[in-house]
């Protein structure tokens, strides 16, 4: 190899070495860039503004239905039961005949009493005539005073006997009326307890049947002392204290959804039961088709307070711990904050916030696991409103 070739070969090696070094340097810098730490973006959460709605706060209670009027039909006179004029379970009207008891016997007794009246009237007229005649003869000194006194006594006795005869006639007429048992009011009658041909009223008032008035119908329930204070504070009073306004009551039966029956309160006991600390209250419900029977279990709602612009958030947005209830909000710097709140009634899957929010906050409703107070998040707006339009029968406060 010539010297010129050796120089050329050395230069080539130098160029190759420089290229390899440059390549290694670029590769090292690229590896360093790939391994550099980059912080992750803030987690995404869904937020929404509390909804404002008009809601009504209710008390939810339980009670039982009871007939407005219930009567046991009894035999008030003795005799054989002759006729029954109804079918068991039939709806009857006031004054409708139901039973007939051996009527002929009491018709005869009434005629006998009326005959006694005629007899006593004749005796009285005769005594009056003789008393007047002997009073005139005494003045003419044609009769003794003792005769006048005797006819005066006979006249007075006849008057007393006539009064007794009239009283006996009235009693006989009453007994005759008792032989026909009629309905005392409109309602439904139960099954008959005595069949025709049996002797009734012998020594006791035999129960013939029972009937009840079902339209309207009562619902009885109890209110504890805490709820009673709320009623007295938020409403015009309880029944019996004022009649200026009838407090509404909503009722639902076990086989019904919601509270389809609406009535009003008409009675409250004058004192609380000492053993339970509750007050007995009664509502009146219309029952034109007699579908509500006495003794049914009933769900009762009483409106307590109306809020024209209540704040509502989804129930899932509210958390609970030892401090109390709270919601998570995102401030203007996209940092999560905790807000302690006071909750109210549950409304159609949402809950009323009574204290703690102004209504302009961005409340976290999705991604609560990633929303940590003091950390930054990426808020995304809620697609649907936080609270839907509630139905009247869905507004309630759950009471113990």
RODO-2510 file (C-alpha; in nm, 4 decimals, decimal comma):
residues 400
     n   res          X          Y          Z
     1     x     0,0000     0,0000     0,0000
     2     x     0,1409     0,3320    -0,1034
     3     x     0,1587     0,6223     0,1302
     4     x    -0,1102     0,8038    -0,0629
     5     x    -0,3388     0,5037    -0,0321
     6     x    -0,2679     0,4771     0,3385
     7     x    -0,3672     0,8399     0,3884
     8     x    -0,6858     0,7912     0,1940
     9     x    -0,7766     0,4788     0,3893
    10     x    -0,7233     0,6618     0,7207
    11     x    -0,9471     0,9439     0,6156
    12     x    -1,2210     0,6951     0,5262
    13     x    -1,1903     0,5314     0,8663
    14     x    -1,2151     0,8677     1,0379
    15     x    -1,5327     0,9530     0,8464
    16     x    -1,6859     0,6171     0,9304
    17     x    -1,5958     0,6533     1,2988
    18     x    -1,7404     1,0035     1,3097
    19     x    -2,0642     0,8806     1,1494
    20     x    -2,0973     0,5938     1,3935
    21     x    -2,0382     0,8275     1,6853
    22     x    -2,2936     1,0721     1,5538
    23     x    -2,5467     0,7920     1,5082
    24     x    -2,4869     0,6692     1,8614
    25     x    -2,5250     1,0213     1,9949
    26     x    -2,8571     1,0723     1,8120
    27     x    -2,9830     0,7335     1,9306
    28     x    -2,8889     0,8144     2,2905
    29     x    -3,0669     1,1490     2,2762
    30     x    -3,3801     0,9845     2,1311
    31     x    -3,3856     0,7250     2,4094
    32     x    -3,3517     0,9982     2,6675
    33     x    -3,6457     1,1846     2,5121
    34     x    -3,8634     0,8688     2,5171
    35     x    -3,7974     0,7925     2,8829
    36     x    -3,8764     1,1485     3,0048
    37     x    -4,1875     1,1564     3,2517
    38     x    -4,5032     1,3335     3,1406
    39     x    -4,7891     1,3821     3,3962
    40     x    -5,1330     1,2297     3,2973
    41     x    -5,4190     1,4653     3,2074
    42     x    -5,6807     1,5420     3,4772
    43     x    -5,9559     1,2748     3,4974
    44     x    -6,2850     1,3452     3,3239
    45     x    -6,6000     1,3897     3,5333
    46     x    -6,9569     1,4794     3,4420
    47     x    -7,1030     1,7883     3,6072
    48     x    -7,4402     1,9629     3,6052
    49     x    -7,6159     2,2613     3,7599
    50     x    -7,8865     2,1949     4,0253
    51     x    -8,2415     2,2177     3,8917
    52     x    -8,5008     2,4527     4,0390
    53     x    -8,8530     2,3134     4,0764
    54     x    -9,1699     2,3627     4,2779
    55     x    -9,2045     2,0750     4,5225
    56     x    -9,4279     1,9846     4,8135
    57     x    -9,2983     1,8184     5,1257
    58     x    -9,5215     1,5339     5,2477
    59     x    -9,5538     1,3127     5,5510
    60     x    -9,5964     0,9448     5,4687
    61     x    -9,8053     0,7540     5,7211
    62     x   -10,0069     0,4337     5,7476
    63     x   -10,3651     0,3846     5,8584
    64     x   -10,6848     0,1834     5,8212
    65     x   -11,0211     0,2510     5,6651
    66     x   -11,3421     0,2477     5,8682
    67     x   -11,7084     0,2937     5,7864
    68     x   -11,8687     0,6281     5,8620
    69     x   -12,1728     0,4574     6,0206
    70     x   -12,2072     0,0990     6,1375
    71     x   -12,5202    -0,0435     6,3005
    72     x   -12,6401    -0,3786     6,4310
    73     x   -13,0011    -0,4379     6,3339
    74     x   -13,1823    -0,5929     6,6319
    75     x   -13,5291    -0,7321     6,6961
    76     x   -13,6943    -0,4898     6,9404
    77     x   -14,0148    -0,6925     6,9792
    78     x   -14,0755    -1,0604     7,0393
    79     x   -14,2176    -1,2799     6,7656
    80     x   -14,1409    -1,5129     6,4811
    81     x   -13,9376    -1,3765     6,1927
    82     x   -14,1704    -1,3840     5,8929
    83     x   -13,9886    -1,2273     5,5980
    84     x   -13,6454    -1,1124     5,4778
    85     x   -13,6533    -0,8478     5,2021
    86     x   -13,2882    -0,8355     5,0896
    87     x   -13,0062    -1,0448     4,9505
    88     x   -12,6930    -1,0919     5,1602
    89     x   -12,4394    -0,8171     5,0849
    90     x   -12,6919    -0,6012     4,9006
    91     x   -12,6735    -0,2226     4,8746
    92     x   -12,9802    -0,0777     5,0460
    93     x   -13,1364     0,2670     5,0754
    94     x   -13,2519     0,4512     5,3841
    95     x   -13,6013     0,3382     5,4895
    96     x   -13,5931     0,0220     5,2781
    97     x   -13,7694    -0,2749     5,4529
    98     x   -13,5284    -0,5481     5,5584
    99     x   -13,7086    -0,7804     5,8067
   100     x   -14,0681    -0,8409     5,9154
   101     x   -14,1595    -0,9906     6,2556
   102     x   -14,5051    -1,1474     6,3254
   103     x   -14,6988    -0,8345     6,2390
   104     x   -15,0589    -0,9585     6,2928
   105     x   -15,0140    -0,9985     6,6687
   106     x   -14,9113    -0,6352     6,7115
   107     x   -15,1843    -0,5098     6,4791
   108     x   -15,4358    -0,6797     6,7104
   109     x   -15,2706    -0,5265     7,0177
   110     x   -15,2962    -0,1825     6,8599
   111     x   -15,6688    -0,2328     6,7912
   112     x   -15,7173    -0,3491     7,1494
   113     x   -15,5449    -0,0349     7,2783
   114     x   -15,7600     0,1848     7,0551
   115     x   -16,0722     0,0072     7,1922
   116     x   -15,9637     0,0878     7,5459
   117     x   -15,9406     0,4527     7,4486
   118     x   -16,3013     0,4511     7,3283
   119     x   -16,4127     0,2831     7,6525
   120     x   -16,2318     0,5368     7,8692
   121     x   -16,3613     0,8256     7,6629
   122     x   -16,7199     0,7016     7,7178
   123     x   -16,6589     0,6695     8,0930
   124     x   -16,5137     1,0179     8,1031
   125     x   -16,8085     1,1713     7,9176
   126     x   -17,0547     0,9967     8,1497
   127     x   -16,8653     1,1126     8,4590
   128     x   -16,8568     1,4706     8,3312
   129     x   -17,2297     1,4653     8,2634
   130     x   -17,3198     1,3257     8,6073
   131     x   -17,0825     1,5638     8,7814
   132     x   -17,2468     1,8621     8,6082
   133     x   -17,5980     1,7317     8,6830
   134     x   -17,5337     1,6662     9,0540
   135     x   -17,3545     2,0009     9,0882
   136     x   -17,6745     2,1692     8,9668
   137     x   -17,8933     1,9552     9,1984
   138     x   -17,6811     2,0493     9,4987
   139     x   -17,7429     2,4148     9,4292
   140     x   -18,1166     2,3354     9,4231
   141     x   -18,0746     2,1293     9,7402
   142     x   -18,1998     1,8249     9,5519
   143     x   -17,8827     1,6156     9,6007
   144     x   -17,6168     1,5585     9,8621
   145     x   -17,2641     1,6991     9,8403
   146     x   -17,1226     1,3482     9,8697
   147     x   -17,2771     1,2602     9,5311
   148     x   -17,1020     1,5545     9,3722
   149     x   -16,7713     1,4520     9,5275
   150     x   -16,8109     1,0937     9,4022
   151     x   -16,8741     1,2019     9,0440
   152     x   -16,5826     1,4463     9,0614
   153     x   -16,3578     1,1534     9,1587
   154     x   -16,5092     0,9414     8,8833
   155     x   -16,4423     1,2178     8,6288
   156     x   -16,0791     1,2589     8,7369
   157     x   -16,0234     0,8824     8,7376
   158     x   -16,1724     0,8559     8,3896
   159     x   -15,9376     1,1285     8,2653
   160     x   -15,6372     0,9408     8,4087
   161     x   -15,7549     0,6124     8,2619
   162     x   -15,8003     0,7770     7,9224
   163     x   -15,4425     0,9053     7,9319
   164     x   -15,3167     0,5591     8,0202
   165     x   -15,5175     0,4113     7,7350
   166     x   -15,3693     0,6626     7,4906
   167     x   -15,0179     0,5832     7,6157
   168     x   -15,0863     0,2114     7,5712
   169     x   -15,2034     0,2844     7,2173
   170     x   -14,8828     0,4772     7,1428
   171     x   -14,6711     0,1896     7,2776
   172     x   -14,8694    -0,0587     7,0724
   173     x   -14,8167     0,1569     6,7657
   174     x   -14,4411     0,1668     6,8367
   175     x   -14,4281    -0,2106     6,8799
   176     x   -14,6135    -0,2489     6,5519
   177     x   -14,3574    -0,0266     6,3861
   178     x   -14,0736    -0,2365     6,5315
   179     x   -14,2113    -0,5425     6,3552
   180     x   -14,0817    -0,3942     6,0260
   181     x   -13,7040    -0,3419     6,0445
   182     x   -13,5843    -0,0831     5,7891
   183     x   -13,2440     0,0523     5,6847
   184     x   -13,1420     0,3541     5,8982
   185     x   -12,9168     0,4948     5,6212
   186     x   -12,7837     0,4205     5,2738
   187     x   -12,5202     0,1497     5,2768
   188     x   -12,4413    -0,2178     5,2380
   189     x   -12,5919    -0,4873     5,4551
   190     x   -12,4052    -0,7961     5,5682
   191     x   -12,5484    -1,1469     5,5622
   192     x   -12,8587    -1,2210     5,7696
   193     x   -12,7882    -1,3876     6,1038
   194     x   -13,1402    -1,5283     6,1586
   195     x   -13,3494    -1,7202     5,9080
   196     x   -13,7298    -1,6814     5,8716
   197     x   -13,9356    -1,8945     6,1105
   198     x   -13,7101    -1,8426     6,4131
   199     x   -13,8318    -1,6764     6,7313
   200     x   -13,6550    -1,3456     6,7893
   201     x   -13,6595    -1,0892     7,0667
   202     x   -13,7443    -1,3430     7,3356
   203     x   -13,5837    -1,1979     7,6467
   204     x   -13,3108    -1,0142     7,4473
   205     x   -13,2620    -0,7926     7,1445
   206     x   -13,1684    -1,0491     6,8819
   207     x   -12,9110    -0,9293     6,6272
   208     x   -13,0594    -0,9823     6,2822
   209     x   -12,7797    -0,8379     6,0632
   210     x   -12,5181    -0,5644     6,0421
   211     x   -12,4874    -0,2853     5,7869
   212     x   -12,2421    -0,0031     5,7189
   213     x   -12,2383     0,3254     5,5356
   214     x   -11,9430     0,3262     5,2926
   215     x   -11,9830     0,6569     5,1102
   216     x   -11,8003     0,8556     5,2307
   217     x   -11,5504     0,6440     5,4242
   218     x   -11,3082     0,7252     5,7049
   219     x   -10,9335     0,6604     5,7169
   220     x   -10,7766     0,6651     6,0639
   221     x   -10,4023     0,7092     6,1226
   222     x   -10,1633     0,8396     6,3874
   223     x    -9,9107     1,1245     6,3777
   224     x    -9,6101     1,1276     6,6103
   225     x    -9,5220     1,4317     6,8164
   226     x    -9,2374     1,5495     6,5900
   227     x    -9,4514     1,5398     6,2758
   228     x    -9,7346     1,7041     6,4680
   229     x    -9,5086     2,0004     6,5420
   230     x    -9,4323     2,0332     6,1719
   231     x    -9,8037     2,0266     6,0906
   232     x    -9,8786     2,2949     6,3462
   233     x    -9,5868     2,5085     6,2263
   234     x    -9,6384     2,4834     5,8504
   235     x   -10,0193     2,4579     5,8237
   236     x   -10,3201     2,6455     5,9577
   237     x   -10,3741     2,3912     6,2327
   238     x   -10,5250     2,0508     6,2878
   239     x   -10,8934     1,9551     6,2639
   240     x   -11,0912     2,0789     6,5602
   241     x   -10,8825     2,3941     6,6053
   242     x   -11,0018     2,5741     6,2945
   243     x   -11,2505     2,5135     6,0169
   244     x   -11,1330     2,7951     5,7889
   245     x   -10,9358     2,5554     5,5686
   246     x   -10,9701     2,1821     5,5099
   247     x   -10,6345     2,0103     5,5097
   248     x   -10,6077     1,7702     5,2134
   249     x   -10,5143     1,4046     5,2577
   250     x   -10,4029     1,1580     4,9885
   251     x   -10,4645     0,7850     5,0275
   252     x   -10,3468     0,4779     4,8395
   253     x   -10,4570     0,1184     4,8946
   254     x   -10,2239    -0,1855     4,8879
   255     x   -10,3204    -0,2855     4,5317
   256     x   -10,2885     0,0667     4,3912
   257     x    -9,9996     0,2747     4,2625
   258     x    -9,9510     0,6196     4,4047
   259     x   -10,2251     0,7950     4,5979
   260     x   -10,5363     0,8123     4,3763
   261     x   -10,7882     0,8930     4,6517
   262     x   -10,8078     1,2508     4,7786
   263     x   -11,0096     1,3766     5,0732
   264     x   -10,9673     1,6059     5,3716
   265     x   -10,9034     1,5862     5,7456
   266     x   -11,2079     1,6321     5,9679
   267     x   -11,1066     1,5105     6,3137
   268     x   -10,8112     1,4909     6,5508
   269     x   -10,8067     1,3553     6,9039
   270     x   -10,7810     1,6061     7,1885
   271     x   -10,4669     1,4478     7,3363
   272     x   -10,1746     1,2252     7,2443
   273     x   -10,1567     0,8624     7,3501
   274     x    -9,9102     0,8530     7,6390
   275     x    -9,7746     0,5060     7,5588
   276     x    -9,6900     0,5803     7,1932
   277     x    -9,6684     0,9599     7,1807
   278     x    -9,9003     0,9746     6,8787
   279     x   -10,2165     1,1672     6,7929
   280     x   -10,5149     0,9945     6,6320
   281     x   -10,6271     1,1753     6,3153
   282     x   -10,9118     1,0987     6,0741
   283     x   -10,9643     1,1758     5,7077
   284     x   -11,2803     1,1584     5,4962
   285     x   -11,2711     1,0121     5,1447
   286     x   -11,5447     0,9978     4,8792
   287     x   -11,6345     0,6370     4,7943
   288     x   -11,9228     0,6514     4,5444
   289     x   -11,8667     0,3003     4,4052
   290     x   -11,8102     0,1369     4,7477
   291     x   -11,4767    -0,0071     4,6331
   292     x   -11,2998     0,0988     4,9529
   293     x   -11,4069    -0,1463     5,2229
   294     x   -11,3699    -0,0953     5,5985
   295     x   -11,0604    -0,2455     5,7574
   296     x   -10,8245    -0,1999     5,4609
   297     x   -10,4608    -0,1033     5,5146
   298     x   -10,4011     0,2422     5,3675
   299     x   -10,0992     0,4517     5,2774
   300     x   -10,1558     0,8137     5,3759
   301     x    -9,9842     1,1342     5,2652
   302     x   -10,0208     1,4739     5,4265
   303     x    -9,8799     1,7867     5,2578
   304     x    -9,6696     1,9840     5,5027
   305     x    -9,4686     2,2509     5,3187
   306     x    -9,4568     2,3913     4,9653
   307     x    -9,1307     2,5218     4,8138
   308     x    -9,1651     2,7316     4,4984
   309     x    -8,7993     2,7102     4,3834
   310     x    -8,6265     2,4187     4,5517
   311     x    -8,2798     2,3018     4,4407
   312     x    -8,2619     1,9387     4,3310
   313     x    -7,9661     1,7149     4,2434
   314     x    -7,9566     1,3412     4,1640
   315     x    -7,9470     1,1171     4,4681
   316     x    -7,6275     0,9549     4,3404
   317     x    -7,4503     1,2925     4,3625
   318     x    -7,5001     1,3086     4,7406
   319     x    -7,2543     1,1308     4,9664
   320     x    -7,2679     1,0581     5,3367
   321     x    -6,9997     1,0175     5,6016
   322     x    -6,9499     1,0802     5,9714
   323     x    -6,9665     1,4568     5,9217
   324     x    -7,2943     1,4376     5,7332
   325     x    -7,4234     1,4653     5,3767
   326     x    -7,2186     1,6398     5,1079
   327     x    -7,1769     1,6940     4,7331
   328     x    -6,8637     1,7458     4,5221
   329     x    -6,8448     2,0585     4,3064
   330     x    -6,5904     2,1835     4,0518
   331     x    -6,4794     2,5458     4,0969
   332     x    -6,3753     2,7928     3,8273
   333     x    -6,0206     2,6505     3,8329
   334     x    -6,1542     2,2980     3,7672
   335     x    -6,0565     2,1895     4,1172
   336     x    -6,2881     1,9617     4,3153
   337     x    -6,4359     2,1004     4,6389
   338     x    -6,6531     1,9395     4,9057
   339     x    -6,9751     2,1138     5,0058
   340     x    -7,1616     2,0029     5,3160
   341     x    -7,5355     2,0163     5,2485
   342     x    -7,8651     1,9689     5,4260
   343     x    -8,0970     1,7405     5,2317
   344     x    -8,4753     1,7517     5,2047
   345     x    -8,7432     1,5352     5,0429
   346     x    -8,6770     1,2829     4,7667
   347     x    -8,8385     1,3861     4,4359
   348     x    -8,8550     1,1537     4,1358
   349     x    -8,5042     1,0130     4,1843
   350     x    -8,3585     1,3487     4,2897
   351     x    -8,3161     1,5019     4,6328
   352     x    -8,3867     1,8529     4,7524
   353     x    -8,0877     2,0501     4,8834
   354     x    -8,2123     2,2814     5,1560
   355     x    -7,8763     2,4304     5,2593
   356     x    -7,5208     2,4346     5,1226
   357     x    -7,5734     2,5267     4,7528
   358     x    -7,6692     2,8481     4,5743
   359     x    -7,7790     2,6827     4,2486
   360     x    -7,4891     2,8007     4,0282
   361     x    -7,2394     2,5299     4,1216
   362     x    -7,1145     2,2576     3,8899
   363     x    -7,2043     1,9416     4,0816
   364     x    -7,0218     1,6176     4,0036
   365     x    -7,2781     1,3539     3,9016
   366     x    -7,0572     1,0997     3,7168
   367     x    -6,7018     0,9887     3,7869
   368     x    -6,7260     1,0425     4,1598
   369     x    -6,4399     0,7961     4,2192
   370     x    -6,2024     1,0263     4,0283
   371     x    -6,3278     1,3448     4,1937
   372     x    -6,0982     1,3971     4,4929
   373     x    -6,1291     1,7247     4,6844
   374     x    -5,8312     1,9487     4,6108
   375     x    -5,7396     1,7847     4,2780
   376     x    -5,7921     1,9110     3,9273
   377     x    -6,0406     1,7407     3,6930
   378     x    -6,1693     1,7845     3,3399
   379     x    -6,5414     1,8678     3,3732
   380     x    -6,7860     1,7678     3,1028
   381     x    -7,1448     1,9052     3,1074
   382     x    -7,4383     1,6766     3,1779
   383     x    -7,6417     1,5986     2,8665
   384     x    -7,9780     1,5818     3,0471
   385     x    -8,1060     1,8084     3,3292
   386     x    -8,0250     1,7012     3,6819
   387     x    -8,3908     1,6615     3,7819
   388     x    -8,6997     1,5754     3,5814
   389     x    -9,0467     1,7146     3,6252
   390     x    -9,1887     1,5333     3,9290
   391     x    -9,5409     1,3987     3,9484
   392     x    -9,7561     1,5107     4,2427
   393     x    -9,7683     1,1610     4,3873
   394     x    -9,3881     1,1290     4,3729
   395     x    -9,3094     1,4108     4,6124
   396     x    -9,2603     1,2792     4,9609
   397     x    -9,0443     1,2870     5,2672
   398     x    -8,9791     0,9491     5,4166
   399     x    -9,0674     0,9669     5,7834
   400     x    -8,9864     0,6996     6,0419
***
